[in-house]
Amino acid sequence: MKVVVIGGGIVGNSLIGWLAELGWTDLVQVDKGPFPNPGGSTGHASNFIFPVDHSKEMTQLTLESMRQYRETGTLHECGGIEVARTEERLEELRRRMASAKSWGVEGCRLVTPAEIKELVPFVDESILLGGFYSPSVAVVDSLRFGTLMRERAQAKGAQILANTEVKGIDVEDGRVRRVRTTRGDFEADVVAIACGVWSPRLAQMAGASIPLTPAVHQMIDVGPVPRFLDSKTAVDYPIVRDMDTNMYERQDGQGLEVGSYAHRPILHDPDEILSIEEAALTPTELPFTQEDFELQLEHGLELVPEILGDESVGIKYAINGLLSLTPDGLPLLGETPEVKGLWSAAAVWVKEGPGVGKSLAEWMVLGEPEIDLQSSDIARFYPEQRTPQHVKGRAAEGFNKTYGIVHPGEQWESNRGVRVSPFYDREQQLGAVFFEAAAWERPHWYEANAPLVEEYGVKPREHEWDARWWSPIINAEHLAMRERAAMFDLTAFCVFDVVGPGALDCVQTVAARQMNVPDGRVIYTPVLAPGGGFKSDLTIMKMADDRFRVVTGGAHGMADMKWFRDHCGPDAWIEDHTSALCTVGLWGPRARDILSSITSDDVSNESFPFATWKTVGVDGLGVLASRISYVGDLGWELYVPFEHGAALWDAVWEAGQPHGVVPAGIGVYGTTGRLEKAYRAFGFELDQDYDVVEADMAWWKVKAEDFVGKDAHLAAREREPAAVCCTLTLTGNTRFPLGREPVVREDGSPLIDAKGRRSYVTSAGMGPSLGKYILMSYLPPGDHGQLYVQYMEELHPVTVEVVGSRPPFDPDNERIRS
Amino acid sequence: MRILVCVKRVPLTGGKMVLTDDAQALETRHLGFTISPHEECAVEEAVRIVEAEGGEVVVMTLGPAEAEEQLRDCMAIGADRGILLETQGEEWDAQATAGAIVEALHSEPEPFHLLFFGNESADAGGYQVGIRVAHALGLPIVTGLKKIDLRDGSVRCERDVGGPRDVYEAPLPAVLTVLEGLNLPRYPSVPGRLRAKQKPLARTAVSPPAAQLEKLRLIVPEGQGKQAEILGDGAAAAPRVVEVLQELGVA
């Protein structure tokens, strides 16, 4: 493989080093600037690392990065404290404790103001309520680390070129072919763009997009600080993150660095970044805008008056440093969906750089990274999420969330209403509360259903945090569905057909289950990664020998589509129907009564059994009805072309009135309905870290044909699972964990399985028909005694209802097959 | 002691200058702004004198509304108040600038004992404004100063002439233009920054008189470009490095 890595910051350096380590030899790295600091964001980074994040993926990348920094002697552990000025923040720090335990970050503890003072004597602890202390917080030398990685690659024959600017990237037949630079052309099979804030510009050269925006992070350095004059190391004191003011204060030799994420979002355009020659400092160290920092000075003065109030301590350096922001705050990693062989290694910070370098190298060389990168996969975006309007809107909104308290259900406010179904007007009239998924507006519940709350006696949640982004109406809609019927807007599904003479080969390769089935069948199937973990799970309708229709969740749909396209031979291709078809879900014991009243086609159980699809006529419309369910009740997904959507909705709605049909939102579809049925969800229970046997979903026979992940899957079937996905219920219904909390023993110790994975709550939500609050979690085998979920630093007892996938509600699936 | 320091808002450039399309100005869209190092020393000197002797430091500039930023910077390191002679953003020639300063001084309640200027501005480099102001006010002027000592009613000034120094003594009030190296300017402290926000700043709109000089266009001179010479690699480069150090007279 001929590889060109563009960029010599923390990411490019890590990547080239790891590619060499994994055995690729034909490597070239270019950067338009000089080494070791070519002028990108790495050069002015503050270089500290707080390991705990609520995201498993980001924490894993960070921990792997810290391991590499430590191994190379470029890490200095100094500890760090996230301090709270408000009660709300203290609560957030308690959540941080849960995430630390779930992801295995050791030694974290909550500290009192007095303890903070002891650790960091120059703060004024009187304004603080407490803090979250992470002893493993560290400062790293990212430039030194980068140099070591470049040298590692060089020693294995890589060609490293500084002061070499890329002038073009040539693409032929959808594949990257060469990189043209000021020092000549380089043929390439693989090109990685690790250019930080410049990445969009480079991607554009190849006709691809990397949706990020350069944004300003303000930073000042003051000194000399009398207290630091005798410091033994560059950082003798723990780093302080003043979370409520979106600021940090850290010792840097004899100085104190003060940084902020509090100011207004200041976004730039990659094309307007000055050249190295034009820039007064480096291109990513922009002139400081004092007016944006005034309030921060006051806040800093409040917290560290001893230093910032000292007239002899001067502001010696102040910049508006550029960093990369993305629409959802996550990195942009992986092969671009537009150009084969063109990889994005962008929107990565110093704290994740080495881990990302290793993971991407594994992905390129071995076909799969050890750390699951599904949240960071650049293929995740729909075209609507790559527009400048979306990128800038979300980046601006996300910037101030950097240190924010972000509720797991929190919705974005900018650039909404971009994709709406044909039922949108009807839903608005019904008081739909819309949540967003993949830029689609989806009703999460309907205020018009408020009277059902009393009818079904649904209780509100006492605690504001537990009740935020939630409504008791969800549970009421659920109960109405179980008793009568409910209709859902599922238009956000990603729907695409695999077409052509080679269609069967493609789906057989991608899907774990047998796809060579009679026309009219609907197969729910895992899609496996090469290592046997979950790449996705989805349903496939057999339409004809040369046509298979894939239906998958909106959020992960684009990545799934790329995965199928990657496995299409020359005689198979993909047709995307996502924006051509809309979907009404109709489920509940009355669903058949409703559907049969608007169609003359036979929809009886005998002629239209579960897991099949048919075209039925409704008011002259041809409706594709697929008898399948994610809520565990009798019913169908009904598909029509977009222009017939409103007519279909109206027909079902009218016919449903005598049967008491209700509109129901994704609160039911995505949480309450599926949890009662122990249905797993991709990105929650299902990810690359767990296999099909552990998910207890290996109830199907392994086909003779080859498929991705088959060997690993067969091996998994041969061994005892190290953990099994279980349904737990909360014993008392006073607090309601929202997911990702650790499952622990009575003494608070974590459950760790034989593979070193910790048990945590993968999904949480009410099971209204069970009258219990449900938690799913992978548990190692054996008796662990009474188990608890650790939520807000309290232990809540839980009961293991089911080990494995047997549904706690309607365990024999009588409803769905009725 | 009442001291006036005149400063000018100038772009903070890198190695390569880019002109606007009409070649009438530097392209400053993505640049920061500052005052020249000479002027930083002038402000520092004035603040030190007033810290020692008492009095007031007033900092004045002629420039666009945004030049408030530079006045606040000066106030952050100790100037007491600011005067902004606010233009519409156009460049004024030295004669017009000096005229506006002299005019503005008429409305000051009391005359200044010392008027500091940088020896020349960092952008136009006309070397004239201080001299023109002194001439208009009929005050003595000493230029290019590297050292200043106040005596009773007079000021002792030193300027480098390459080796020895010329020493001048001028009666107060006087106009002094100074050079970088006069002192080591302090950095602003955080309390200084916060105080600067509260300090008084007077804005007076000024309109340019008919220009006596006409700017045709700016030209970026053909630079020598980067002249990097690679002396060698690793230990083998040592003899050549020694040679270069000897040529430079530092070894």
Interface residues (C-beta under 8 A of the other chain):
Chain A: V222 E272 I273 L274 S275 I276 E277 E278 A279 A280 L281 L286 P287 F288 Q290 E291 E294 L297 E298 G300 L301 L308 G309 D310 E311 S312 V313 G314 I315 K316
Chain B: L12 T13 G14 G15 K16 V18 R29 H30 L31 G32 F33 E69 R72 D73 R186 Y187 P188 S189 V190 P191 G192 R193 L194 K197
